[in-house]
Amino acid sequence: MLAHFLFKKIDNAQLIVFRIFYGLLVSAECYGAIATGWVRRTLVEPKFTFSFIGFEWLQPLPGNGMYIYFAIMGTLGLMIALGYRYRFSALAFAVMWTGVYLMQKTSYNNHYYLLMLLAYIMAFFPAHKDASLDAKRNPSLRSHSMFNWIRWTIILQLFIVYTYASVAKLYADWLDFSMIDVLMQSKKDYFLIGELLQQKWVHKIVAIFGILFDLLIVPALLWKPTRKIAFVLSIFFHLFNSIVFQIGIFPYLSLAFTLFFFEPQTIRNIFLKTKAVKIDKTIVIPKSKNRILVILGIYFVIQISLPLRHHFFVDDVLWTEEGHRLSWRMMLRSRSGTIRYRVVNKETEKVTYIDLKEYLTAKQRNRVACYPDFSWQFAQRLKKEFAEKGEDVQVFVDNKVKVNQGSYHEFIDPEVDLASVPWKHFSHNEWILPLPKE
């Protein structure tokens, strides 16, 4: 029964049109990153780049290398949109975007993670079978159908993202609207809407609407009677996010996802201008069925499990940050902190206090002061630098952090040598002090 549902043939108009939007949007993201200075600020100017732990070997290219890197990715996006050498261009973009994602986390964003997942999904989907240069060059490639599991892979991925985003908002600082107040304080100088965004009644609407939208949007789009109103609300929600929070292409990519919820012929009428196509609905189970089901099963088990892992760590993820990334916990907290590094020579006991301005950008200094993995990584960096000068050192920090509108509390144990302790990916790092009860 499940096999018949997943492997029945359906019209592929949704996937074909999505490919075009996807390619254009990722091209805009990459060229825009150059034009807006994001590449310069994040990957060119810093002396030291914070990669994901375990990927320290993955560093930005020297000189103008990262500008060329992003220009290549932008060009690959155009090739994806045109359906030109699609398999190569889609997979090459996925690999290159993964490189960018892993080589820097100072500007970490859940949306970058979503784009990485989507890039690999699209690389293996038959999204070049129509309205593409590949199909024009090779007419035998052309097809108007795809398996049903392709559409439902996208829908289930979206359901996971939105559902976890909604559930994560069900905590005190969101429900008493204080987190919304924090988010909006930096928007008070916005033209026309700045003062409006400071109103308490607006904060209440944003908080409640955010929870309900994330929780209900996928079911509402799936159900035909509510589909149109859900689409209108999606336009409002994502344009609001684009204007207020300025998060790049992702509100528009989210709108592009709604293609998978509308009737394929509606998509054809609007975007492809083609008549109804005849789909052979004979169920033919491919020989690769079991392999496809196993891959999808493993993938979605991981996607469902990763956002739950913080429940198995000590203390609250909002405080420790352990298990926060890869969990669709979006716009949930604001952190600020102070930190001072002291380096102690093991032989002479000479103490050196580090001026972070000599090493890090302002944004990096903020991350080091607030996030434990950044603090730990910079301690490793200092140990390596002193070792190159022939000194064996210990690295201690005096660190205080506050979350949202709370109070500052000591965050990292000042008696622990951060340069000598390992980083634990799957369990609690004991040198992160517990949050005192206020």
Secondary structure, 3 states (H helix, E strand, C coil): CHHHHHCCEEECHHHHHHHHHHHHHHHHHHHHHHHCCHHHHHHHCCCCCCCCCCCCCCCCCCCCHHHHHHHHHHHHHHHHHHCCCHHHHHHHHHHHHHHHHHHCCCCCCHHHHHHHHHHHHHHHCCCCCCCCHHHHHCHHHCCCEEEHHHHHHHHHHHHHHHHHHHHHCCCHHHHCCHHHHHHHHCCCCCCCCCCHHHCHHHHHHHHHHHHHHHHHHHHHHHCHHHHHHHHHHHHHHHHHHHHHHCCCCHHHHHHHHHHHHCCHHHHHHHHHCCCCCCCCCCCCCCCCHHHHHHHHHHHHHHHHHHHHHHHHCCCCHHHHCCCCCCCCCCCCCCEEEEEEEEEEECCCCCEEECCHHHCCCHHHHHHHHHCHHHHHHHHHHHHHHHHHCCCCEEEEEEEEEEECCCCCEECECCCCCCCCCCCCCCCCCCCECCCCCC
